[in-house]
Amino acid sequence: MKKRIIIGAFILVVIIGMILELTVFQPKKNGGLKYKKEAVQKGNIEALVVTTGTLNPVTIVEVGSQVSGKIEEIKVDFNSVVQEGQVIAKIEQSSFLTRVKQDEANYQSAKASLEKAKVNLENYKKKHDRALELFEKDLISYEEKESAETQYFSAQADVQAAEAKLEQTKSQLESSQVDLTYTIIKSPIDGVVISRNVNVGQTVAASFQSPVLFKIANDLSKMQVECSVDEADIGKVKESQKVRFTVDAFPDESFTGTVSQVRYSPEIIQNVVTYTTIVEVENLEMKLRPGMTATVSVVVGEAKDKLLVPNSALRFTPQLSPVEIQKNAALVWMVDENEKLKPIAIKTGVTDNSYTEVARGNLKEGQQVITGLMSGKENSQGSMSGDSMRSMLRMMR
């Protein structure tokens, strides 16, 4: 019995103390509302535009064939390092050699025909000259003189035709000789073979479009990310901005680059408008490979050692009469020494998902700004519910 009296007295003292705390020592603030607060702090902040893109070499040359034929020999494979002018493949040459020999014979025949036409022209010229002399002495008739002229002019035309035929056969010979050189495929640049699309024995057809046999990257130590930026963000992206990105192959490593080009041409896919942005990347360690998907963060704004307020403080608006603020300004709220709400106008700067830079305003580091209202559960902390009170009273009995 004595023990129960002591316990009841202790509980009674606790209840009386809590009632005094809630009713006497703790005054009502702002109608009993309690606010979540966070201190204004200094720090660094970055505004990012996040997108995805594909890694590619800066320069890729597609090596094709300008003639049709069967692949006779391939001298390189994937990842082969090649030099400009190096032979990388050959097409079977027999048909091209036959064509060269035939065109060369035609050329020689046309050359001989021209010589014969010149000899005939010289002969008819002499006859024409003698006919003119005899006609002036009335030793031949007009018809005979005219016949000599006709033969002479005809011989001139034969020479011109033979010269044209010679040029034609010469062009055909040169064309077949060029086609023969095309059967030897050489690398147009220094680089690395990143794609090989043919095998020995395969026939390539270059009738309508030059087939792509190899793709050669000029320098894999310098690459670029081709990323698509949404039309809502493209206005923030500028050349020379810093970029960070990651690839799935190295998820714990961050790579850096620089925006080198923002293209004006739009791409519309499923009614979404995007603009291609090129990011230059150094790949000295050769970790990055063509075709990798990169998750890209473009740094479109940054501030260092600046006052920062939480974004939730900018979103907080009490149920009061509207407060007029200037254009491009924002409001944060504080509780003054009289426990009244006090608005402070600030000009905002760089922002991210959590904090915003205070570019101008009467805020100081360490000041507490309101970020929202406490929930009903949080707002009732420190008070005692009716059920709790009844439980304690039951213990006293």
ABEGO torsion letter per residue (X at the ends): XAAAAAAAAAAAAAAAAAAAAAAAABBBBGGGBBBBBBBBBBEBBBBBBBBBBBBBBABBBBBBBABBEBBABBABBBGBBBBBGBBABBBBAAAAAAAAAAAAAAAAAAAAAAAAAAAAAAAAAAAAAAAAAAAAAGABBAAAAAAAAAAAAAAAAAAAAAAAAAAAAAAAAAAAAAAAAAABBBBABBEBBABBABBBGBBBBAAABBBBABBBBABAABBBBBBBBBAAAAAABBBGBBBBBBBAABAABBBBBBBABBBABBBBBGGBBBBBBBBBBBBAAGABBBGBBBBBBBBABBBBGBBBBBAAAAABBBBBBBBBBBBGBBBBBBBBAAGBBBBBBBBBBBBBAABBBBABEBBBBGBBBBAEBBBAAAAABGBBBAAAAAAAAAAAX
